[in-house]
Amino acid sequence: MEMFASASFDKTPVMIDVHTHIIPKHIPDFSKKFGYGEFIQLHHHEPGKAWMMQGNKKFREILANCWDPEIRLMEMKEHGISSQVICTIPVMFSYWAKPEHTLELSKFLNDHIAEIVHQYHGSFIGLGTVPMQDVPLAVKEMERCKKNGLKGLQIGTNVNQVNLNEPVFYDFYEACQEQDMALLVHPWQMMGQEHMQKYWLPWLVGMPAEITRAICSMIFGGIFDRFPKLRVCFAHGGGSFVPTLGRIEHGWECRPDLVAVDNPNNPASYLGKFWVDSHVCDSEILNYLVGKLGADKIMQGSDYPFPLGEAVPGELVRKSISDKTLLKKIAYENALAWLNIN
């Protein structure tokens, strides 16, 4: 716990936020360099604000706390957050690009994260991004991330609509085990989003479904059995997986010919074999997750610094969890276990 020795807050001496996003203030024009695609660029249209641009389209407006670590540190102090786990914004994954170009972009992003981690020792913990569409390149970049002090990787819920159970990813999972790298699985390229553009449905409906898709794929594909030392956290409280587990389990029971084709085990038996963050926006759901997944598998996660993230990181956990032992687990102990930090 030396890295957090200087932290001192009213309610929880230490709180690690395992789900936050960061991006460099200035990004090269990769579309121009590579000669194709809509790689993200930042248009700083006024002080402290920038548009994330996909070609000529505005993807999202972001504020300076998305790129300025000093502003992040001030806000962390206000919120009582001791340390942030930082990773890129999922739209930056760019699995759609040529693998060697995604690799170059990944290196740029990972070097930026590693620089912040080293410059602000103890305040930030880094997760890298890798070109998942090319597993050998992904493994090579993962090894470089490890050498640069990052503690894990963030990956998408699918790779160009290929699910995470597929054998093509086995070498990647094996390498994560061997290199002791944690995984954060984050929704992106939400299935069906082209059919539900109105009402922000890709984010409200698609993201919880995407996380459930990833969890079910990994369970039914036997990933947690094949790679028992793999430490995986699913963002957004595991999406709709736990609330719909009864239906998922019933499907396994009534149609094993469709569901149990690669793994005969009850999907409910995997509760407690992976982590989720606390970003569920509801106290009852948070406590429900604790009851289902176990006290050791929930971690503070906010999705900072975005509007759909927790407005005050840590607030939901602090107001929902009265037991001090459980609060310590969710606040930081479970995060240290997931990241394998002593």
Disulfide bonds with the S-S distance in Angstrom:
none
